[in-house]
Every structure is written in structure tokens, then in C-alpha cells.
Amino acid sequence: MAKRGGFPGGAMPGNMNNLMKQAQRMQRQMEEKTKEMEEKEWEATAGGGAVKVKVSGKKEIIGVTLDPEVVDPDDIEMLQDLIMAAVNEALRMVEEESAEMLQQFTGGLGGMF
């Protein structure tokens, strides 16, 4: 007569325990990587380096440097476009590295999600 309830051979509880340990380890690693990303800085330029923008991993602008030659009171639109281009490039760099970091953790999970 077959046993009712439980897991045959007790295999499932051990696997669940290992799975929980792996999940906790992955969570710690992700928290460490997230903190590293937040402390990191990226710099992007536009206009051949006339505009430089630094952003943090928290996606905050932490610095803007303008070459004095790019500041033309008669062409404010060009300066605005250069600043926008540099900011967008810097933020794209943060996103790209964040996605790569996330892929390291989720790449092996396959169809779990």
C-alpha cells in the first residue's frame, strides 16, 4: 500500500531547502551589485566633447561641464540639444550596464518566470 501525503523518499524538502538557499544567496548578490551600481559614475559627451555629463547609478546628474565655446547666446537651442544628447547617452549607459548585471542573475533561470 502506498503512503499518503509527504514526499516520496523525502527528496522534495531537501531540494526546496537548497532552492531557498540559492534564492537567498542570489538576493544578497543582487543587493551588493545594486549598491555597486548606485555608487558608480558614467560620463557621456556630445558635440565632440563640448558638453560632458556625469550621472550616477541612481540615474541622477552629478555633473555638467560645458566648453565655453559652445555657449553661444544666439544659439541656445544647440546647447540644449547637446546637453540633452549627453544626458540621454549617459543614462543609456547606466541602463545597459544594469541590464547586463540583471542578465547575469536571471540568465540561468530560463522558464521559471
C-alpha positions as CSV (number, residue, x, y, z in Angstrom):
1,M,0.0,0.0,0.0
2,A,1.3,3.4,-1.0
3,K,2.0,6.1,1.6
4,R,-0.3,9.0,1.6
5,G,1.0,12.6,1.9
6,G,4.5,13.7,2.2
7,F,7.2,13.4,-0.4
8,P,8.5,10.0,-1.5
9,G,12.0,9.4,-0.2
10,G,12.0,12.9,1.4
11,A,13.6,14.3,-1.8
12,M,11.4,17.4,-2.2
13,P,12.2,19.1,1.2
14,G,15.9,18.9,0.6
15,N,15.5,20.3,-2.9
16,M,13.3,23.1,-1.5
17,N,15.9,23.9,1.1
18,N,18.6,24.1,-1.5
19,L,16.4,26.3,-3.7
20,M,15.7,28.7,-0.8
21,K,19.5,28.9,0.0
22,Q,20.2,29.7,-3.6
23,A,17.5,32.3,-3.8
24,Q,18.8,34.0,-0.6
25,R,22.4,33.9,-2.0
26,M,21.2,35.4,-5.3
27,Q,19.2,38.1,-3.4
28,R,22.4,39.1,-1.4
29,Q,24.5,39.2,-4.6
30,M,21.9,41.3,-6.3
31,E,21.8,43.7,-3.4
32,E,25.6,44.0,-3.5
33,K,25.6,44.6,-7.2
34,T,22.8,47.2,-6.9
35,K,24.8,49.1,-4.3
36,E,27.9,48.9,-6.6
37,M,25.9,50.3,-9.5
38,E,24.5,53.1,-7.4
39,E,28.0,54.2,-6.4
40,K,29.3,54.0,-9.9
41,E,29.5,57.0,-12.3
42,W,29.2,57.3,-16.0
43,E,30.3,60.1,-18.3
44,A,29.0,60.9,-21.7
45,T,29.8,63.7,-24.1
46,A,28.2,65.4,-27.1
47,G,29.4,67.9,-29.6
48,G,32.8,66.4,-29.9
49,G,33.3,66.7,-26.1
50,A,32.0,70.3,-25.9
51,V,29.3,69.0,-23.4
52,K,30.1,66.4,-20.7
53,V,27.6,65.0,-18.4
54,K,28.2,62.7,-15.4
55,V,25.4,60.5,-14.0
56,S,25.3,58.2,-11.0
57,G,23.9,54.7,-10.9
58,K,20.9,56.2,-9.2
59,K,20.3,58.0,-12.5
60,E,21.0,61.4,-11.1
61,I,23.0,64.0,-12.9
62,I,26.0,64.7,-10.8
63,G,28.0,67.0,-13.1
64,V,27.8,69.0,-16.3
65,T,30.8,70.6,-18.0
66,L,30.4,73.0,-20.9
67,D,33.2,74.1,-23.1
68,P,33.0,77.9,-23.2
69,E,33.0,77.9,-27.0
70,V,29.7,76.0,-27.0
71,V,27.9,78.7,-25.1
72,D,26.5,80.9,-27.8
73,P,23.8,83.3,-26.7
74,D,22.5,83.4,-30.2
75,D,22.1,79.6,-30.4
76,I,20.7,78.4,-27.1
77,E,18.8,75.6,-28.9
78,M,22.1,73.9,-30.0
79,L,23.4,73.9,-26.4
80,Q,20.1,72.5,-25.1
81,D,20.3,69.7,-27.8
82,L,23.9,68.9,-26.8
83,I,23.0,68.7,-23.1
84,M,20.0,66.5,-23.8
85,A,22.1,64.2,-26.1
86,A,24.8,63.8,-23.5
87,V,22.3,63.2,-20.7
88,N,20.4,60.6,-22.7
89,E,23.7,58.8,-23.7
90,A,24.9,58.7,-20.1
91,L,21.5,57.3,-18.9
92,R,21.6,54.8,-21.7
93,M,25.0,53.6,-20.5
94,V,23.6,53.1,-17.0
95,E,20.6,51.2,-18.3
96,E,22.8,49.0,-20.5
97,E,25.1,48.0,-17.6
98,S,22.1,47.5,-15.3
99,A,20.5,45.2,-17.9
100,E,23.8,43.2,-18.2
101,M,24.0,42.9,-14.5
102,L,20.4,41.7,-14.2
103,Q,21.0,39.2,-17.1
104,Q,23.8,37.6,-15.0
105,F,21.3,36.7,-12.3
106,T,18.3,35.8,-14.4
107,G,20.0,34.2,-17.4
108,G,20.1,30.8,-15.9
109,L,16.5,30.8,-14.6
110,G,15.1,30.0,-18.1
111,G,11.4,29.4,-18.0
112,M,10.9,29.9,-14.2
113,F,9.4,33.4,-14.8
